[in-house]
Amino acid sequence: METPAPPGPLLVLGAGYAGLTVAQQVDRLARGSVPIVLVDRHPVHVLRTQLYEVGRLAAAGSPDSWTVPLARVFERSSVECREGTVEAIDLDARSVRLGDGTIRYGSLAVCLGSVAAYYGVPGASELTHQVYRLSGAIRLAGALREVEAGSSTLPGERRPRVVVVGGGSTGTELAAEIATSDWSQVTGGPARPPDVFLLAGALPFLDGLPPSLVRHARLLLRSAGVALVPGLNVTRVEAGRVHLEDGSVLAADLVVWCAGLEAPPLVRALGAPHGKGGRLAVDPTLEVPGRPGVFAVGDVAEVRDPSTGMLVPATAQAALAEARVAARNVIARSRGDPPVPFVYRERGVAVALGLGRGAAAIRHVTVWGSPAALLKRAVQREYARSVERGQPSTLL
Ligand SMILES: Cc1cc2nc3c(=O)[nH]c(=O)nc-3n(C[C@H](O)[C@H](O)[C@H](O)COP(=O)(O)OP(=O)(O)OC[C@H]3O[C@@H](n4cnc5c(N)ncnc54)[C@H](O)[C@@H]3O)c2cc1C
């Protein structure tokens, strides 16, 4: 018999991909017998995997299509949704401080996601945009609309110039979207397509993705009109200028930072083992070491697959898979049963590359062009619909 988690509700911090799924699955598996409180600073679940769609966001005028109200997701469940900002977690006292009070828990799922990592690059946090949060994507959409409606601020430049920093999936999808969006439709007047530069940095372009996908992505990115600059890290950002490590300087109307993620500050401050970027280095059962019944799930966690020894990627797909196992283990802990280890199996990966095109790899098969974009869209739609119905997604 394992040590059961102390009595008290399951407190889930964060209603993103990980937290929403933990809450849903525990509610389903325990049939309402485990009290669940889900806390998020927003009353909505943000479809974060779609936040690169800044052209569509600029045209839409409202961000509603990128969110699902939590009240709708949990209307037929016993999950209590509470809007609030988590300020501190006390693992010894088993309590969490919110802006408006303190909650005590029996079990805890920390699912607070990730924030942009600026690696100490001067000017990066103050002078760049980001699409890691909905508020950032909305701000970027507005700034792009303005730049497109007006003239470029760069002397001698005819077209606006956007520099995207970071050659992972987010930077790549964003660069392609900006380069191929119909800006005349967005501004309702004449607009010039921007020149878009994608600075991939010192890491290989689309690092970690299958080589055949990367090859097709490179070609499609070029046909989308994006200039890919490999091999150089950014050393400094100034108003309207990006400095590269070879001493060159790139002028820019807008700079977007997609160069990486780290754990939120309150998680980094937690007295628990940390991994890369301050993520919580969890046991194979997804529990914080030495804290039975305290789980970290999704981007906030550093998870090592015991079968391969590899780190699990920080993706929504992995967050959902981890959440399903964490939910089983929450129940196991509440009953004094042994928790099970998490084993990661990637279902596939798809990258959107503008103009209704993309590149995807499912197991060992690569598809590209419109079939890949359609596949990505179908997975995103299925996920959003499942969430709206309060049901688990079967594709993501
Ligand atoms: C543009 C973009 C495209 C992407 N595309 C893909 C893709 O195609 N496929 C894929 O698998 N992954 C993709 N990802 C990655 C994916 O979005 C993340 O891995 C995923 O969101 C992680 O889920 P999470 O639940 O850990 O974090 P999140 O989804 O970020 O959820 C964290 C939640 O915690 C809440 N929160 C944070 N701090 C506090 C606080 N202090 N108080 C209260 N609430 C708080 C937030 O409001 C949020 O709801 C993409 C990411 C981006 C940015």
The ligand as a Gaussian input file, in Angstrom:
#p B3LYP/6-31G(d) Opt

LIG

0 1
 C        2.204000      29.757000     -31.466000
 C        2.340000      28.402000     -30.856000
 C        2.057000      27.280000     -31.631000
 C        2.157000      26.004000     -31.069000
 N        1.853000      24.912000     -31.849000
 C        1.840000      23.684000     -31.293000
 C        1.423000      22.547000     -32.059000
 O        1.123000      22.655000     -33.253000
 N        1.379000      21.343000     -31.444000
 C        1.719000      21.184000     -30.121000
 O        1.633000      20.052000     -29.621000
 N        2.134000      22.237000     -29.363000
 C        2.203000      23.474000     -29.914000
 N        2.594000      24.564000     -29.165000
 C        3.027000      24.366000     -27.759000
 C        1.821000      24.317000     -26.826000
 O        0.995000      25.436000     -27.010000
 C        2.263000      24.224000     -25.387000
 O        3.170000      23.158000     -25.249000
 C        1.044000      24.018000     -24.491000
 O        0.273000      25.195000     -24.461000
 C        1.458000      23.589000     -23.083000
 O        0.312000      23.412000     -22.312000
 P        0.314000      23.824000     -20.767000
 O       -1.014000      23.449000     -20.239000
 O        1.532000      23.316000     -20.124000
 O        0.480000      25.413000     -20.784000
 P       -0.582000      26.509000     -21.289000
 O       -1.435000      25.970000     -22.359000
 O        0.209000      27.732000     -21.587000
 O       -1.480000      26.761000     -20.007000
 C       -0.994000      27.404000     -18.850000
 C       -2.190000      28.029000     -18.140000
 O       -1.754000      28.531000     -16.887000
 C       -2.352000      29.803000     -16.676000
 N       -1.476000      30.547000     -15.778000
 C       -0.152000      30.792000     -15.941000
 N        0.328000      31.473000     -14.886000
 C       -0.717000      31.669000     -14.049000
 C       -0.852000      32.278000     -12.767000
 N        0.187000      32.820000     -12.148000
 N       -2.069000      32.292000     -12.190000
 C       -3.134000      31.716000     -12.789000
 N       -3.067000      31.108000     -13.998000
 C       -1.872000      31.086000     -14.608000
 C       -2.446000      30.420000     -18.059000
 O       -3.435000      31.417000     -18.110000
 C       -2.789000      29.190000     -18.907000
 O       -4.179000      29.010000     -19.023000
 C        2.535000      25.861000     -29.710000
 C        2.819000      26.986000     -28.926000
 C        2.723000      28.247000     -29.479000
 C        3.012000      29.463000     -28.646000

